[in-house]
Amino acid sequence: MLGACTSTPPVTKEVSIVPITNHLEETNGAFVLKSNTSIGVIDAELIPAAEYLADMLSRATGYDLKVKEGEGTITLALGDVQGKEGAYTLTAESDKVNITGNSYGGVIAGLESLRQLFPPQIESKEIVKGTDWAIPAVNIQDAPRFEWRGIMLDVSRHFYTIGEVKELLDVMALYKMNKFHWHLTDDQGWRIEIEKYPRLTQIGAYRDSTQIGGWNSPLYDVNIHGGYYTREDIREIVDFAAERHIEIVPEIEMPGHSEEVLATYPELSCSGKPYVNADFCIGTEKTFEFLENVLLEVIDLFPSEYIHIGGDEASKSSWKTCPRCQRRMADEHLNSVDEL
């Protein structure tokens, strides 16, 4: 346990938390993080949050912060905190910090506010020497205004490594964002391993050039670009996000924006040839079999309540002349390709 300090160092950092909290009151004194600071959990389900906090604070300080059951110098707990899911209270005194959330997400939001109270050097990925790890004594009550606080990352047009995705997720957590829309497929590349269709990543994950010079530019470079995430990669990122109370919503494009699929499995197009169009053929059962098999694997990998299926900018031009699509329109008594 942290003993009382004989002298309290001044805290010169202006108290500023993003998003702005509902209530923030500065009180007297300061809390100083030290090498013998412990992180306690009252509720066992908060152990991942405590380990996340310990790791976050240890990187820059070099302290080997211990996680324990019961009260600690910093204590995380679940409680009856008023507000939407994610509400919390944070009280920092000279000898202790208490964070109570109305859910796991509330506790995460509270520790992210704690993270912002520290000097900016706390974000360093290397040990920073000569820094007083002091925060002002405060009393905070806060709750989210919006249940969905998200960001979208398109990894199809430009592939990002696991490390880069994690870095983005960590910044999202800092600012209490809780939904990560992961745009995993598009014309420019398929980025997720599907065991039943290995060519999606063997072929569909790579392209021989990339458009440069802006929208509608005729210019292309000559560099191969690509990459994909294995099932193990996906699970690692899902777990990393969940620890930070971030839900990942994967996007699998259909029926348009699917040129990378049709280049790999041209039998799913109306022409039976790659690069003729970027829309799945809706007249063949092979398309529905493919999509169902893909989505079953995606659902297995992502615990999200939601799966985004695109749906935008399908040209539908090939459906107008495709005998199979026209037959399905007749069978389903549809009057146009828009209805199809």
Phi, psi and chi 1 to 4 in degrees:
 res  aa     phi    psi   chi1   chi2   chi3   chi4
   1 MET       -  152.0  -62.4  -70.6  -71.7      -
   2 LEU   -83.8  124.3  176.4   69.0      -      -
   3 GLY   -78.2  162.5      -      -      -      -
   4 ALA   -66.8  141.3      -      -      -      -
   5 CYS   -81.3  140.8  -61.4      -      -      -
   6 THR   -73.7  -27.9   55.1      -      -      -
   7 SER  -139.8  140.0   62.0      -      -      -
   8 THR  -101.4  118.0  -58.7      -      -      -
   9 PRO   -67.2  147.3   25.2  -33.9      -      -
  10 PRO   -67.8  147.7   26.7  -34.6      -      -
  11 VAL  -108.9  110.2  178.2      -      -      -
  12 THR   -96.3  -10.7   58.1      -      -      -
  13 LYS   -70.3  126.9  179.0  178.4 -178.2  -68.5
  14 GLU   -66.2  134.6  179.9 -177.9   -4.7      -
  15 VAL   -74.3  114.0  177.8      -      -      -
  16 SER  -148.1  117.2  177.1      -      -      -
  17 ILE  -121.8  134.9  -65.4  176.7      -      -
  18 VAL  -117.6  128.0  179.2      -      -      -
  19 PRO   -65.0  160.1  -18.1   31.5      -      -
  20 ILE   -59.5  134.6  -64.7  173.6      -      -
  21 THR   -77.9  158.0   57.1      -      -      -
  22 ASN   -66.8  -37.4  -67.0  -18.3      -      -
  23 HIS  -148.1  129.4  172.6   80.0      -      -
  24 LEU  -141.6  120.0 -171.3  156.5      -      -
  25 GLU  -124.8  123.5  174.1 -171.0    4.8      -
  26 GLU   -81.7  134.4  -72.1 -168.4   67.6      -
  27 THR  -114.7 -169.4   56.2      -      -      -
  28 ASN   -84.0  140.1  -64.5  -35.5      -      -
  29 GLY    95.9 -167.0      -      -      -      -
  30 ALA  -153.9  151.1      -      -      -      -
  31 PHE  -101.5  134.5  171.0   82.6      -      -
  32 VAL  -116.9  123.4 -178.7      -      -      -
  33 LEU   -75.1  130.7 -173.9   75.5      -      -
  34 LYS  -132.4  173.2  -67.3 -160.6  170.7 -175.1
  35 SER   -65.3  -23.4   59.4      -      -      -
  36 ASN   -99.8   12.4   60.3  -12.3      -      -
  37 THR   -63.5  137.2  -64.4      -      -      -
  38 SER  -116.8  153.7   62.6      -      -      -
  39 ILE  -116.0  115.7  -59.1  174.2      -      -
  40 GLY  -105.6  149.2      -      -      -      -
  41 VAL  -124.6  129.8  -68.0      -      -      -
  42 ILE   -83.3  -31.3  -57.3  -57.5      -      -
  43 ASP  -116.7  128.8  -56.3  -87.9      -      -
  44 ALA   -59.4  -30.9      -      -      -      -
  45 GLU   -66.9  -10.0   66.2 -174.5   87.3      -
  46 LEU   -92.1    0.9  -61.9  178.2      -      -
  47 ILE   -56.2  -44.0  -69.9  176.4      -      -
  48 PRO   -59.7  -36.4  -25.4   35.7      -      -
  49 ALA   -66.1  -40.7      -      -      -      -
  50 ALA   -65.5  -41.5      -      -      -      -
  51 GLU   -65.7  -37.5  -68.7  174.1  -16.2      -
  52 TYR   -61.7  -45.4  165.5   45.7      -      -
  53 LEU   -64.4  -43.2  177.4   60.2      -      -
  54 ALA   -60.9  -44.7      -      -      -      -
  55 ASP   -64.3  -42.5 -179.8   65.3      -      -
  56 MET   -59.8  -44.7  174.7 -158.7  -53.1      -
  57 LEU   -79.1  -23.9  -62.2  178.1      -      -
  58 SER   -77.3  -30.5  -64.4      -      -      -
  59 ARG   -57.1  -47.4  -74.2 -164.9  -55.9  -95.1
  60 ALA   -87.0  -33.6      -      -      -      -
  61 THR   -83.1  -28.8   64.3      -      -      -
  62 GLY    80.1    2.2      -      -      -      -
  63 TYR   -76.3  142.9  -59.9  155.9      -      -
  64 ASP   -94.2   80.5 -177.5   18.5      -      -
  65 LEU   -75.9  131.8  -58.0  179.2      -      -
  66 LYS   -95.3  142.0  -57.2  -60.5 -176.0 -176.5
  67 VAL  -102.4  134.4  173.0      -      -      -
  68 LYS  -141.3  157.5   54.6  179.0  -77.2 -170.5
  69 GLU   -81.1  144.9  -66.6 -173.9    9.0      -
  70 GLY    91.7 -168.3      -      -      -      -
  71 GLU   -72.8  145.9  -66.8 -174.1   -1.4      -
  72 GLY  -132.4 -173.3      -      -      -      -
  73 THR   -61.0  -42.3  -40.0      -      -      -
  74 ILE  -111.0  124.0  -58.9  172.4      -      -
  75 THR  -119.1  130.7  -58.3      -      -      -
  76 LEU  -109.5  135.7  -50.2 -178.7      -      -
  77 ALA  -151.0  158.0      -      -      -      -
  78 LEU   -98.6  144.4  -63.9  173.6      -      -
  79 GLY  -163.4 -178.6      -      -      -      -
  80 ASP   -87.1   83.4 -175.4   17.9      -      -
  81 VAL  -103.9  128.1 -178.4      -      -      -
  82 GLN   -72.4  142.8  -64.3  -59.9  -52.1      -
  83 GLY   128.0  176.5      -      -      -      -
  84 LYS   -62.6  166.6  -67.7 -179.7  180.0  178.6
  85 GLU   -53.0  127.1 -172.7  -78.5  -40.4      -
  86 GLY   109.7    1.3      -      -      -      -
  87 ALA   -73.3  151.9      -      -      -      -
  88 TYR  -157.3  164.0   68.8   93.4      -      -
  89 THR  -123.5  146.6   61.4      -      -      -
  90 LEU  -134.7  120.8 -172.5  162.1      -      -
  91 THR  -121.9  120.9  -56.9      -      -      -
  92 ALA  -114.0  123.0      -      -      -      -
  93 GLU  -120.3 -179.9  -58.8  175.4    4.2      -
  94 SER   -64.2  -27.4   60.4      -      -      -
  95 ASP  -118.6    0.5   60.2  -16.7      -      -
  96 LYS  -163.7  160.9   63.8 -178.3  178.1  179.7
  97 VAL  -131.8  131.0  173.6      -      -      -
  98 ASN  -119.6  128.4  -69.7  -39.8      -      -
  99 ILE  -122.5  123.2  -62.9  173.1      -      -
 100 THR  -125.3  128.2  -57.8      -      -      -
 101 GLY  -120.8  156.8      -      -      -      -
 102 ASN   -84.2    4.0   65.1    1.4      -      -
 103 SER  -166.7  173.5   64.4      -      -      -
 104 TYR   -56.3  -42.8 -178.8   90.1      -      -
 105 GLY   -62.1  -34.1      -      -      -      -
 106 GLY   -66.2  -40.5      -      -      -      -
 107 VAL   -64.3  -41.1  171.8      -      -      -
 108 ILE   -61.1  -44.0  -69.8  -65.7      -      -
 109 ALA   -60.5  -39.6      -      -      -      -
 110 GLY   -65.2  -42.7      -      -      -      -
 111 LEU   -72.1  -24.2   65.7   84.3      -      -
 112 GLU   -70.9  -34.2  -63.7  -62.3  -10.4      -
 113 SER   -66.3  -40.8  -70.9      -      -      -
 114 LEU   -58.4  -43.0  175.3   63.7      -      -
 115 ARG   -57.8  -40.2  176.2 -179.4  174.3 -176.7
 116 GLN   -74.7  -20.0  -67.8 -171.4   40.6      -
 117 LEU   -73.8  -25.1  -70.8  171.3      -      -
 118 PHE   -72.3  162.4  -80.3  102.7      -      -
 119 PRO   -56.5  151.0  -24.2   33.9      -      -
 120 PRO   -58.5  -20.9   19.1  -31.2      -      -
 121 GLN   -62.4  -14.3  -68.3   92.0  -29.1      -
 122 ILE   -64.1  -18.9 -157.7   70.7      -      -
 123 GLU   -83.9   -3.2  -62.5  -59.0  -37.9      -
 124 SER   -66.2  143.1  174.0      -      -      -
 125 LYS   -89.8    0.7  -66.4  180.0  173.4   58.0
 126 GLU  -125.8  159.3  -60.7  177.9   -9.9      -
 127 ILE   -65.3  130.9  -63.7  174.5      -      -
 128 VAL  -108.7  114.9 -179.9      -      -      -
 129 LYS   -91.7  156.9  -63.8 -177.5  178.2  179.4
 130 GLY    76.3   19.8      -      -      -      -
 131 THR  -110.9  132.5  -60.2      -      -      -
 132 ASP   -83.4  113.7  -72.2  -37.1      -      -
 133 TRP   -85.0   66.7  -59.3  109.5      -      -
 134 ALA  -107.1  144.1      -      -      -      -
 135 ILE  -126.9  153.7   66.4  169.1      -      -
 136 PRO   -69.9  149.2   25.8  -34.5      -      -
 137 ALA   -70.0  127.5      -      -      -      -
 138 VAL  -142.8  163.5  -67.2      -      -      -
 139 ASN  -131.0  114.6 -177.5    0.9      -      -
 140 ILE  -121.8  133.9  -63.4  172.9      -      -
 141 GLN  -124.2  130.6  -66.2   93.8   40.3      -
 142 ASP  -151.9  154.1 -163.9   20.4      -      -
 143 ALA  -154.2  147.8      -      -      -      -
 144 PRO   -69.7  147.1   26.5  -34.3      -      -
 145 ARG   -85.0  -38.0 -180.0  179.8  176.2 -170.3
 146 PHE  -115.0  135.5  -59.1  105.0      -      -
 147 GLU   -73.1  -29.7  -66.6 -179.3   10.5      -
 148 TRP  -111.0  110.3 -168.7  -72.8      -      -
 149 ARG  -128.0   94.7  -53.6  177.1  -59.1  -80.6
 150 GLY  -129.9  175.1      -      -      -      -
 151 ILE  -145.8  151.2 -166.1  168.5      -      -
 152 MET  -115.7  137.1 -172.9  -87.1  -77.7      -
 153 LEU  -122.5  122.6  179.4   65.7      -      -
 154 ASP   -93.5  107.6 -178.9  -11.6      -      -
 155 VAL  -101.0    0.7  -63.7      -      -      -
 156 SER   -76.9  -49.7  172.2      -      -      -
 157 ARG   -72.9  -31.7  -67.5  172.6  175.7   86.7
 158 HIS  -141.1  120.8 -178.5   84.9      -      -
 159 PHE   -79.1  134.7  179.5   72.4      -      -
 160 TYR  -115.0  140.8  -69.5   86.7      -      -
 161 THR   -70.7  167.5   65.5      -      -      -
 162 ILE   -58.1  -43.2  -65.3  177.9      -      -
 163 GLY   -61.0  -39.9      -      -      -      -
 164 GLU   -69.4  -38.3  -70.3  167.2  -29.7      -
 165 VAL   -64.4  -42.8  173.8      -      -      -
 166 LYS   -63.1  -38.7  -76.1 -177.0  174.3 -179.5
 167 GLU   -61.7  -41.8 -173.7  173.3   -0.1      -
 168 LEU   -64.2  -44.1  176.1   59.0      -      -
 169 LEU   -60.3  -37.5  -71.4  167.2      -      -
 170 ASP   -67.7  -37.8 -157.5   48.2      -      -
 171 VAL   -68.4  -39.6  173.1      -      -      -
 172 MET   -56.4  -46.3  -74.7  179.2   61.1      -
 173 ALA   -60.9  -41.4      -      -      -      -
 174 LEU   -54.3  -39.5  175.1   62.9      -      -
 175 TYR  -100.2   17.9  -63.9  114.6      -      -
 176 LYS    64.4   29.4  -54.9 -177.6  177.0   77.0
 177 MET   -78.6  144.0  -66.5 -177.3  177.9      -
 178 ASN  -128.7    3.5   63.5  -10.6      -      -
 179 LYS  -132.0  124.4  -54.2  -67.4 -177.1 -176.4
 180 PHE  -113.9  106.7  178.4   56.6      -      -
 181 HIS   -86.0  111.2 -179.5  148.2      -      -
 182 TRP  -104.4  104.1 -154.2   -0.4      -      -
 183 HIS   -82.6   90.2 -169.7   88.9      -      -
 184 LEU   -89.9  -18.9  -72.3  162.8      -      -
 185 THR  -138.5  146.6   73.6      -      -      -
 186 ASP  -171.4  179.6 -147.7  -54.5      -      -
 187 ASP   -50.9  -36.2  -66.0  -27.9      -      -
 188 GLN   -82.3   -6.9  -69.3   78.8   10.2      -
 189 GLY   165.0  143.5      -      -      -      -
 190 TRP  -101.1  125.8 -176.3  -80.5      -      -
 191 ARG  -116.1    9.2  -56.1  -68.4  178.0 -140.1
 192 ILE  -128.7  130.8  176.0  173.0      -      -
 193 GLU   -67.3  127.9  179.0 -173.8   20.5      -
 194 ILE  -120.6  114.4  -58.1  -64.1      -      -
 195 GLU   -60.0  -36.5  -71.4 -176.0  -26.2      -
 196 LYS   -73.1  -21.5 -163.6  171.6 -174.7   67.0
 197 TYR  -130.9   75.6  -58.7  101.9      -      -
 198 PRO   -64.1  -25.4   21.4  -32.5      -      -
 199 ARG   -68.9  -17.3  -75.8 -170.2  -69.5  161.5
 200 LEU   -58.6  -36.3  -74.5  171.7      -      -
 201 THR   -99.2  -25.0   46.5      -      -      -
 202 GLN   -69.8  -36.0  -67.7  168.9   -4.0      -
 203 ILE  -117.1  -51.9  -61.5  173.1      -      -
 204 GLY   -67.8  -13.3      -      -      -      -
 205 ALA   -88.1    0.6      -      -      -      -
 206 TYR  -132.9  143.8  -61.4   91.4      -      -
 207 ARG  -131.5  156.6   59.4  176.3 -175.7  -94.5
 208 ASP   -90.3   -6.6   60.1    6.6      -      -
 209 SER  -162.9  167.2   60.7      -      -      -
 210 THR  -137.2  137.3  -62.5      -      -      -
 211 GLN   -63.8  135.2 -175.4 -175.5   45.7      -
 212 ILE  -128.4  160.0   56.7  176.6      -      -
 213 GLY    92.5    7.0      -      -      -      -
 214 GLY    98.2  176.7      -      -      -      -
 215 TRP   -56.9  133.0  178.8 -108.9      -      -
 216 ASN    66.4   12.6  -79.9  -21.5      -      -
 217 SER   -69.2  140.8  168.6      -      -      -
 218 PRO   -83.8    0.0   31.7  -34.7      -      -
 219 LEU   -90.9  138.5  -57.9  176.0      -      -
 220 TYR  -135.9  145.6  -74.7   79.1      -      -
 221 ASP   -82.4 -176.5   63.8   20.1      -      -
 222 VAL  -123.0   31.2  -67.9      -      -      -
 223 ASN  -103.6  132.1  -59.5  -42.6      -      -
 224 ILE   -68.2  131.2  -65.9  175.2      -      -
 225 HIS  -129.1  138.7 -179.6   81.3      -      -
 226 GLY   171.8 -172.2      -      -      -      -
 227 GLY   145.1  165.3      -      -      -      -
 228 TYR  -158.5  167.6   65.6   92.3      -      -
 229 TYR  -105.1  128.2  -52.1   99.5      -      -
 230 THR   -73.1  169.6   65.7      -      -      -
 231 ARG   -61.2  -36.2  -67.2  171.4   63.8   85.4
 232 GLU   -66.5  -39.4  -70.2   71.7   24.3      -
 233 ASP   -59.7  -46.1  -66.2  -21.7      -      -
 234 ILE   -60.1  -48.1  -64.5  -70.1      -      -
 235 ARG   -61.4  -38.8  -69.6 -168.6  179.4   98.2
 236 GLU   -62.9  -43.1 -179.4 -180.0  -22.4      -
 237 ILE   -71.2  -39.1  -67.1  172.8      -      -
 238 VAL   -59.8  -44.4  166.3      -      -      -
 239 ASP   -65.7  -41.2  -70.0  -15.9      -      -
 240 PHE   -60.3  -44.0 -176.1   89.3      -      -
 241 ALA   -67.6  -43.3      -      -      -      -
 242 ALA   -61.3  -37.9      -      -      -      -
 243 GLU   -58.0  -31.0 -175.8 -179.2   56.8      -
 244 ARG   -97.3   12.7  -71.2  152.9  178.6   76.6
 245 HIS    58.6   45.6 -169.5   59.2      -      -
 246 ILE  -117.4  124.7  -63.5  173.1      -      -
 247 GLU   -93.2  129.7  178.6 -177.8   15.8      -
 248 ILE   -95.4  123.9  -60.7 -179.0      -      -
 249 VAL  -106.1  105.0  179.5      -      -      -
 250 PRO   -78.3  147.2   30.3  -34.3      -      -
 251 GLU  -116.8  125.6  179.5  173.7   -5.3      -
 252 ILE  -119.3  111.9  -54.1  -63.5      -      -
 253 GLU   -71.8  140.3  -77.3  -81.2   -4.8      -
 254 MET  -167.6  154.6   62.5 -176.6   80.9      -
 255 PRO   -84.5  -11.5   33.2  -36.2      -      -
 256 GLY   -94.8 -169.8      -      -      -      -
 257 HIS    50.7   41.9  -73.9  -88.7      -      -
 258 SER  -128.3   27.3  -58.5      -      -      -
 259 GLU   -61.2  -34.8 -170.4  172.4  -75.1      -
 260 GLU   -67.4  -31.3   83.6  -68.9    7.0      -
 261 VAL   -72.5  -45.2  176.4      -      -      -
 262 LEU   -72.1  -24.1  -56.9 -179.4      -      -
 263 ALA   -70.5  -26.6      -      -      -      -
 264 THR   -93.7  -39.6  -52.9      -      -      -
 265 TYR  -126.3   74.6  -65.2   97.6      -      -
 266 PRO   -62.8  -18.2   20.4  -32.3      -      -
 267 GLU   -65.8  -11.2   63.2  -88.5   21.4      -
 268 LEU   -90.4    0.1  -58.7  178.5      -      -
 269 SER   -98.7  164.3   69.6      -      -      -
 270 CYS   -66.5  -35.4  -69.7      -      -      -
 271 SER   -83.3  -21.6   66.9      -      -      -
 272 GLY    77.9    8.3      -      -      -      -
 273 LYS  -124.8  146.8  -59.5  176.3 -178.3  178.4
 274 PRO   -73.7  152.4   26.0  -33.3      -      -
 275 TYR    68.6    5.2  -58.4  114.3      -      -
 276 VAL   -78.4  -38.2  173.5      -      -      -
 277 ASN  -153.9  168.9   61.3   70.2      -      -
 278 ALA  -112.5   18.2      -      -      -      -
 279 ASP  -108.8  137.3  -63.9  -14.2      -      -
 280 PHE   -60.9  147.5  -76.1  108.7      -      -
 281 CYS   -78.2  120.7  178.3      -      -      -
 282 ILE   -87.4   -5.9  -53.0  -58.3      -      -
 283 GLY   -88.8   -5.6      -      -      -      -
 284 THR  -115.0  138.7  174.0      -      -      -
 285 GLU   -67.7  -20.1  -72.5  -57.9  -45.3      -
 286 LYS   -58.3  -36.1  -69.4 -179.1 -179.6  179.6
 287 THR   -62.2  -46.9  -68.9      -      -      -
 288 PHE   -69.7  -35.2  -64.0   98.1      -      -
 289 GLU   -63.3  -44.4  179.0 -175.6   -7.7      -
 290 PHE   -60.8  -50.8  169.8   83.9      -      -
 291 LEU   -64.0  -39.4  -67.1  173.7      -      -
 292 GLU   -64.5  -44.2 -178.5  173.8  -26.8      -
 293 ASN   -63.2  -42.0  -71.4  -27.3      -      -
 294 VAL   -62.9  -48.8  165.9      -      -      -
 295 LEU   -66.1  -32.6  -70.2  175.7      -      -
 296 LEU   -61.7  -40.3  -76.6  172.8      -      -
 297 GLU   -70.5  -38.5  -68.7 -162.9   32.1      -
 298 VAL   -63.5  -45.1  171.2      -      -      -
 299 ILE   -61.9  -35.5  -70.0  167.7      -      -
 300 ASP   -65.7  -31.6  179.3   58.1      -      -
 301 LEU   -86.4  -30.1  -72.9  168.7      -      -
 302 PHE  -114.5  123.2  -67.3   93.5      -      -
 303 PRO   -79.0    2.4   27.5  -33.7      -      -
 304 SER   -56.7  145.9  169.7      -      -      -
 305 GLU   -68.9  -21.5 -177.9 -179.8   -2.6      -
 306 TYR  -119.9  145.0  -60.3   97.5      -      -
 307 ILE  -127.0  124.7  -56.6  -68.2      -      -
 308 HIS   -88.1  128.8 -161.3  -62.3      -      -
 309 ILE  -113.9   24.9   58.5  171.0      -      -
 310 GLY    67.5 -109.4      -      -      -      -
 311 GLY    90.7    0.1      -      -      -      -
 312 ASP   -99.7  153.3   66.5  -50.1      -      -
 313 GLU    55.5   32.9  -62.5  179.6  -29.2      -
 314 ALA   -74.4  127.3      -      -      -      -
 315 SER   -71.6  -34.7   70.6      -      -      -
 316 LYS    65.9    1.9  -56.6  179.9  -73.0  -71.9
 317 SER   -64.5  -38.0   58.7      -      -      -
 318 SER   -69.3  -26.3   58.8      -      -      -
 319 TRP   -66.1  -24.8  -60.5   -6.8      -      -
 320 LYS   -69.3  -27.7  -64.6  176.9 -178.5  178.1
 321 THR  -114.1   -5.5   57.0      -      -      -
 322 CYS   -77.2  119.8  173.1      -      -      -
 323 PRO   -57.9  -36.4  -22.0   32.5      -      -
 324 ARG   -70.0  -40.7  -68.2  175.7  -61.6 -174.9
 325 CYS   -67.0  -40.6  -70.5      -      -      -
 326 GLN   -64.2  -37.8  -69.5  -62.9  -51.5      -
 327 ARG   -65.5  -41.2 -172.1 -179.6  -50.1  115.5
 328 ARG   -65.4  -38.1 -172.4  174.4  -64.5  -82.6
 329 MET   -58.9  -43.5  -74.2  177.0   58.6      -
 330 ALA   -66.1  -43.1      -      -      -      -
 331 ASP   -64.7  -33.8  -68.8  -16.1      -      -
 332 GLU   -95.5    3.4  -59.0  -67.9  -20.7      -
 333 HIS    57.3   47.6  -52.9  -68.3      -      -
 334 LEU  -100.4  143.6  -54.8  176.7      -      -
 335 ASN   -96.3  -11.5  -63.6  -44.1      -      -
 336 SER  -156.8  164.2   68.8      -      -      -
 337 VAL   -68.4  -23.2  -67.8      -      -      -
 338 ASP   -64.8  -41.2  -67.6  -37.4      -      -
 339 GLU   -66.1  -35.8  -68.0 -173.7   18.0      -
 340 LEU   -61.9      -  179.3   61.8      -      -
